[in-house]
Structures are given as structure tokens and as C-alpha cells.
Amino acid sequence: MTTTSPLAGDALIPGAPLSWDRHADLPRRPIEVWPWLEQLGKGRAGWYLPRSVERFLPPRGRALHRVDPAYGGVRAGQRVPDYGPDGWFEAWLVDPPHTLVWWSERGDLRYSWALVLSPRDGGSHLQMRLRFSRRIGRRAPAVMEAGADLIDRTFLGLMVAGLRERLTER
């Protein structure tokens, strides 16, 4: 989906030829959701999945079901590992408890991932925006992008479902 309204982090990749927005409503206020977003990632709290999916993973592959203060306090310029050879994300904008923008590069592809929380009906609305510096795939980019969109939509749907579970597990 192409995005039109400006969002924090858009300046990292001005005029991005590919940009996807995802939205989710969460049952807790931004101040309660924020620590869960800060600790996301490889070598950190993991990528939240629902228990129904995690049960098929080995224990070391499962994400935390609690907030770990060791992963809090993300600051701009901090790098965290990501998957793939030498993968990383770097925090570009950190404005607790509302905005966390990560960016990374893989070869000639630069991308950003904005996570923006706003209050909604006693809980939170989470907007996630993924932006790319170029189209995906040199050959048949429309097919590659449709596949990548499906993977991203599926992964984020599972991540949000896992996050919702964690937010209500008190």
C-alpha cells in the first residue's frame, strides 16, 4: 500500500518508491506498550508470536513474555542485530512512549521502519510504516513486491497478535 500522510521517519527515505503502512489497535496505553516495542528484535526479546505458533519453535527461538529492563532505554544511534549476514537496525528517532524509527541498509537497499503509538479508546493505536529506497527485485518488481507485501503483512499480523497476548497476560 502506498502511503500519503507524513509520518515520523519519512525524511530518512524521501520520495520512497515503495512504502507500506500497517495499523493495529492494542488494549493498553502507549506508556504500557512502549517497553514491548523497545525490546523487539533478534538477540533481544525476539519477535512476538502467538503461543499457538510459538509452541512449534524450540524454546530458544521463542520471544519473551515479559518486559526485560536490559532491553529498555533505546537511544538514537544504537544498533541492534537483525537477521541475515551482518544484518542490523539502527535507532534513528526515539521519542518515548510514542515514536520509534529504525533504519538499515542491505547492499544498495536502504529502508526504515517507523512504529508510532497514539492513544485510542483507553488503549493504543500502533501505526507501522516500512519504506524502501528502491523497488524490490530487479526483474518482475511487481511480483517481488506483492510477495514481500504478503510476507510482511503475515509477519506483522502474527507479531501484533503475539504482542496483544503479552499485553493481556498479567
C-alpha positions as CSV (number, residue, x, y, z in Angstrom):
1,M,0.0,0.0,0.0
2,T,1.4,3.4,-0.9
3,T,1.2,5.9,1.9
4,T,0.3,9.6,1.7
5,S,0.2,11.2,5.1
6,P,3.6,12.2,6.5
7,L,4.9,10.1,9.4
8,A,8.0,10.3,11.6
9,G,10.9,8.8,9.8
10,D,9.8,9.6,6.3
11,A,12.7,12.0,5.9
12,L,15.1,9.1,6.1
13,I,14.0,8.0,2.6
14,P,12.4,11.0,0.9
15,G,10.2,10.1,-2.1
16,A,10.4,6.4,-1.3
17,P,9.1,4.4,-4.3
18,L,7.8,1.7,-2.0
19,S,6.1,2.2,1.3
20,W,3.7,0.1,3.4
21,D,1.5,1.0,6.3
22,R,0.1,-1.4,8.8
23,H,-2.3,-0.5,11.7
24,A,-3.3,-2.2,14.9
25,D,-5.3,-1.3,18.0
26,L,-3.8,-2.6,21.3
27,P,-5.5,-3.0,24.7
28,R,-3.0,-0.9,26.7
29,R,-2.0,2.7,26.8
30,P,1.2,3.9,24.9
31,I,3.2,4.1,28.1
32,E,2.4,0.4,28.7
33,V,3.1,-0.7,25.1
34,W,6.3,1.2,24.7
35,P,8.7,-1.2,26.6
36,W,7.5,-4.1,24.5
37,L,8.3,-2.2,21.3
38,E,11.8,-1.1,22.6
39,Q,12.8,-4.7,23.3
40,L,11.8,-6.2,19.9
41,G,14.4,-7.9,17.8
42,K,17.0,-10.6,17.3
43,G,19.2,-11.2,20.2
44,R,16.8,-9.1,22.3
45,A,13.2,-10.1,23.3
46,G,12.6,-11.6,19.9
47,W,9.7,-11.1,17.5
48,Y,6.4,-11.7,19.4
49,L,4.3,-14.6,18.1
50,P,1.1,-16.0,19.5
51,R,1.6,-19.0,21.8
52,S,-0.3,-21.2,19.2
53,V,2.6,-20.5,16.8
54,E,5.5,-20.4,19.3
55,R,4.8,-23.9,20.5
56,F,6.2,-25.2,17.3
57,L,9.5,-23.3,17.9
58,P,12.4,-24.6,20.0
59,P,12.4,-22.8,23.4
60,R,15.4,-20.6,22.4
61,G,13.5,-19.4,19.4
62,R,10.6,-18.1,21.4
63,A,10.2,-14.4,22.3
64,L,10.0,-13.2,25.9
65,H,6.6,-13.0,27.6
66,R,7.8,-10.2,30.0
67,V,9.5,-6.9,29.7
68,D,13.2,-7.1,30.4
69,P,14.7,-3.8,31.6
70,A,18.0,-4.8,30.0
71,Y,16.5,-4.0,26.6
72,G,14.9,-0.7,27.6
73,G,16.3,2.8,27.1
74,V,16.9,2.5,23.3
75,R,18.6,5.7,22.1
76,A,19.2,7.3,18.7
77,G,22.3,5.8,17.1
78,Q,22.0,2.5,18.9
79,R,22.4,-0.6,16.6
80,V,20.8,-3.9,17.3
81,P,21.3,-7.1,15.3
82,D,18.9,-8.3,12.6
83,Y,18.7,-11.5,10.6
84,G,20.8,-12.2,7.6
85,P,24.6,-11.8,7.1
86,D,25.7,-8.7,9.0
87,G,22.1,-7.5,9.4
88,W,21.3,-4.6,11.7
89,F,18.8,-1.9,12.6
90,E,19.8,1.5,13.9
91,A,17.5,3.6,16.0
92,W,17.1,7.0,14.2
93,L,14.3,8.6,16.2
94,V,13.3,7.6,19.8
95,D,10.5,9.6,21.4
96,P,9.0,7.5,24.3
97,P,6.3,6.5,24.5
98,H,5.2,7.4,21.0
99,T,7.7,7.1,18.2
100,L,10.5,4.6,17.4
101,V,12.1,4.7,14.0
102,W,14.7,2.2,12.9
103,W,16.6,2.2,9.6
104,S,19.0,-0.2,7.9
105,E,20.9,-0.9,4.7
106,R,21.4,-4.1,2.8
107,G,23.7,-3.5,-0.2
108,D,22.1,-0.7,-2.2
109,L,18.7,-1.0,-0.5
110,R,18.0,1.4,2.4
111,Y,14.9,1.1,4.4
112,S,13.2,2.4,7.5
113,W,10.6,1.1,9.9
114,A,8.5,3.5,11.9
115,L,6.5,2.4,15.0
116,V,4.1,5.2,16.1
117,L,1.8,4.8,19.1
118,S,-1.1,7.1,19.8
119,P,-3.8,6.9,22.5
120,R,-7.1,5.4,21.4
121,D,-10.2,4.4,23.4
122,G,-8.2,3.7,26.6
123,G,-5.7,1.7,24.7
124,S,-3.3,2.4,21.8
125,H,-3.2,2.6,18.1
126,L,0.0,1.4,16.5
127,Q,0.9,2.5,13.0
128,M,3.9,0.8,11.4
129,R,5.4,2.1,8.2
130,L,8.1,0.3,6.2
131,R,9.8,2.4,3.5
132,F,12.3,1.3,0.8
133,S,14.8,3.4,-1.1
134,R,14.2,1.5,-4.3
135,R,11.7,-1.1,-5.7
136,I,12.3,-4.7,-4.7
137,G,13.6,-7.0,-7.3
138,R,15.4,-6.1,-10.5
139,R,13.2,-8.4,-12.6
140,A,9.5,-8.5,-12.1
141,P,9.4,-6.0,-9.3
142,A,5.6,-6.0,-9.1
143,V,5.6,-9.8,-8.4
144,M,8.5,-9.5,-5.9
145,E,6.8,-6.6,-4.1
146,A,3.5,-8.5,-3.9
147,G,5.3,-11.4,-2.4
148,A,7.2,-9.2,0.1
149,D,3.9,-7.4,1.0
150,L,2.2,-10.7,1.7
151,I,5.2,-11.8,3.9
152,D,5.3,-8.5,5.7
153,R,1.5,-8.4,6.3
154,T,1.6,-12.0,7.6
155,F,4.6,-11.5,9.9
156,L,3.3,-8.2,11.3
157,G,-0.2,-9.8,11.8
158,L,1.4,-12.6,13.8
159,M,3.7,-10.1,15.7
160,V,0.7,-7.9,16.7
161,A,-1.3,-11.0,17.8
162,G,1.6,-12.1,19.9
163,L,2.0,-8.6,21.3
164,R,-1.7,-8.4,22.2
165,E,-1.4,-11.7,24.1
166,R,1.6,-10.4,26.1
167,L,-0.2,-7.2,26.9
168,T,-3.1,-9.1,28.4
169,E,-1.1,-11.8,30.3
170,R,-1.0,-10.1,33.6
